[in-house]
C-alpha cells in the first residue's frame, strides 16, 4: 500500500497538469476569428505567378482581365495567433509572388497551432503559374490558358 506522501505527490502532479491544461484555454475557445484582405493590382497578361501557403485553400480562376484580384481570409482560434500570420504580396508588372508566413510552431503541447489562410485569386487566363505550393488544404485551378508548372 502506497504511503500518504506518495499519494500527495501524485495528487500534486495531477493538479499541476490540470492547471497547465486550463491555462491554455481562453474565453474564445472553440470559436474561429477571421480577418479578410482584398487587393486589386494591374498586371501583364503573361505575368509569372508564384503562390505559397502552408495551410488552407488556394483557388485560382483565369479571367479575361489585365488585373490580379486577391481575396484572402485568415482564420485562427485567437486574435494573437491571427496577428502572427502574415500575408505577403509582391507585385511587379511581369511577376507576382503571394505567400503566407506562419509563426514557428513550438514543440510543447499547450501552444496555439491554429491558423489557415484561404486564397481566392482571379487573374488573366494567360498568366503563367510558375509555382503553386500548399502543404495542407485544397487547390483549384480553373480557366487558365498560360503555362502551368506546380
C-alpha positions as CSV (number, residue, x, y, z in Angstrom):
1,X,0.0,0.0,0.0
2,X,1.5,3.4,-1.0
3,X,2.4,5.8,1.7
4,X,0.4,9.1,2.2
5,X,3.4,11.0,1.0
6,X,3.3,9.2,-2.4
7,X,-0.4,9.8,-2.7
8,X,0.0,13.6,-2.0
9,X,2.8,13.8,-4.6
10,X,0.6,12.1,-7.2
11,X,-2.3,14.4,-6.4
12,X,0.1,17.4,-6.7
13,X,1.3,16.3,-10.1
14,X,-2.3,15.7,-11.3
15,X,-3.3,19.2,-10.1
16,X,-0.3,20.8,-11.8
17,X,-1.2,19.1,-15.1
18,X,-4.9,20.2,-14.8
19,X,-3.9,23.8,-14.1
20,X,-1.5,23.9,-17.0
21,X,-4.2,22.5,-19.3
22,X,-6.7,25.1,-18.2
23,X,-4.1,27.9,-18.7
24,X,-4.1,27.1,-22.4
25,X,-7.8,27.7,-22.6
26,X,-9.4,31.1,-23.1
27,X,-12.9,32.5,-23.4
28,X,-12.8,32.3,-27.2
29,X,-12.0,28.6,-27.2
30,X,-13.8,26.9,-30.0
31,X,-14.7,30.0,-31.9
32,X,-12.9,31.0,-35.0
33,X,-11.7,34.5,-35.6
34,X,-11.4,35.7,-39.2
35,X,-9.7,38.6,-41.0
36,X,-10.1,39.3,-44.7
37,X,-7.8,41.1,-47.2
38,X,-8.9,42.3,-50.6
39,X,-6.5,43.7,-53.2
40,X,-6.6,44.5,-56.9
41,X,-3.4,45.1,-58.9
42,X,-2.8,45.7,-62.7
43,X,-0.5,43.1,-64.2
44,X,0.6,42.0,-67.6
45,X,-1.4,39.2,-69.3
46,X,1.6,36.9,-69.4
47,X,3.0,37.6,-65.9
48,X,4.7,34.8,-63.9
49,X,2.7,33.9,-60.7
50,X,4.0,32.2,-57.6
51,X,1.7,31.2,-54.7
52,X,2.9,29.6,-51.4
53,X,0.7,28.7,-48.5
54,X,1.1,26.3,-45.6
55,X,-2.5,25.5,-44.6
56,X,-5.8,26.5,-46.2
57,X,-7.1,26.7,-49.7
58,X,-5.8,28.2,-52.9
59,X,-8.5,28.8,-55.6
60,X,-7.2,30.3,-58.8
61,X,-9.5,31.4,-61.6
62,X,-8.5,32.6,-65.1
63,X,-10.4,35.6,-66.4
64,X,-10.3,38.0,-69.4
65,X,-8.9,40.9,-67.5
66,X,-5.5,42.6,-67.0
67,X,-5.6,42.7,-63.3
68,X,-5.0,40.5,-60.3
69,X,-7.7,40.2,-57.7
70,X,-6.8,38.6,-54.4
71,X,-9.2,37.8,-51.6
72,X,-7.5,36.2,-48.6
73,X,-9.2,35.1,-45.4
74,X,-7.0,34.4,-42.3
75,X,-8.6,32.1,-39.6
76,X,-7.4,31.2,-36.1
77,X,-8.7,30.5,-32.7
78,X,-7.1,33.5,-31.0
79,X,-6.5,37.1,-32.0
80,X,-2.9,36.8,-31.1
81,X,-2.4,33.8,-33.4
82,X,-4.3,35.6,-36.2
83,X,-1.9,38.6,-35.9
84,X,1.1,36.3,-36.2
85,X,0.0,35.0,-39.6
86,X,1.3,37.3,-42.3
87,X,0.2,37.6,-46.0
88,X,3.0,38.9,-48.2
89,X,2.1,40.1,-51.7
90,X,4.8,41.4,-54.1
91,X,3.5,42.6,-57.5
92,X,5.6,43.9,-60.4
93,X,4.4,44.2,-64.0
94,X,5.6,40.8,-65.1
95,X,6.0,38.9,-61.7
96,X,3.7,38.3,-58.8
97,X,4.6,36.5,-55.5
98,X,1.9,35.7,-53.0
99,X,3.0,34.0,-49.8
100,X,1.8,33.2,-46.3
101,X,4.2,33.3,-43.3
102,X,3.1,31.3,-40.3
103,X,4.9,31.7,-36.9
104,X,7.2,28.8,-36.0
105,X,5.4,26.0,-34.2
106,X,6.6,25.4,-30.7
107,X,7.1,21.8,-29.7
108,X,5.3,21.8,-26.4
109,X,1.6,20.8,-26.4
110,X,-0.1,23.8,-24.8
111,X,0.6,26.3,-27.6
112,X,-1.9,27.5,-30.2
113,X,-1.1,25.9,-33.5
114,X,-4.3,27.1,-35.2
115,X,-4.4,29.1,-38.4
116,X,-5.3,28.8,-42.0
117,X,-5.4,31.2,-45.0
118,X,-7.8,30.7,-47.8
119,X,-7.0,32.5,-51.1
120,X,-9.3,33.2,-54.0
121,X,-7.2,34.6,-56.8
122,X,-8.6,35.9,-60.1
123,X,-6.1,36.8,-62.8
124,X,-5.6,36.9,-66.5
125,X,-6.1,33.5,-68.0
126,X,-2.9,33.7,-69.9
127,X,-0.6,34.3,-66.9
128,X,2.0,31.6,-66.1
129,X,1.6,29.7,-62.8
130,X,5.3,29.2,-62.1
131,X,4.8,27.7,-58.6
132,X,1.7,26.8,-56.6
133,X,2.6,25.3,-53.2
134,X,0.3,24.2,-50.4
135,X,1.3,22.0,-47.6
136,X,-2.2,21.1,-46.4
137,X,-5.5,22.0,-47.9
138,X,-7.3,22.4,-51.2
139,X,-6.0,23.6,-54.6
140,X,-8.3,24.5,-57.5
141,X,-7.1,26.0,-60.8
142,X,-9.8,26.8,-63.4
143,X,-9.9,28.7,-66.7
144,X,-6.2,29.1,-67.1
145,X,-4.5,29.0,-70.6
146,X,-1.0,30.1,-69.7
147,X,2.0,27.9,-68.7
148,X,1.3,25.9,-65.5
149,X,4.2,24.5,-63.5
150,X,3.5,23.3,-60.0
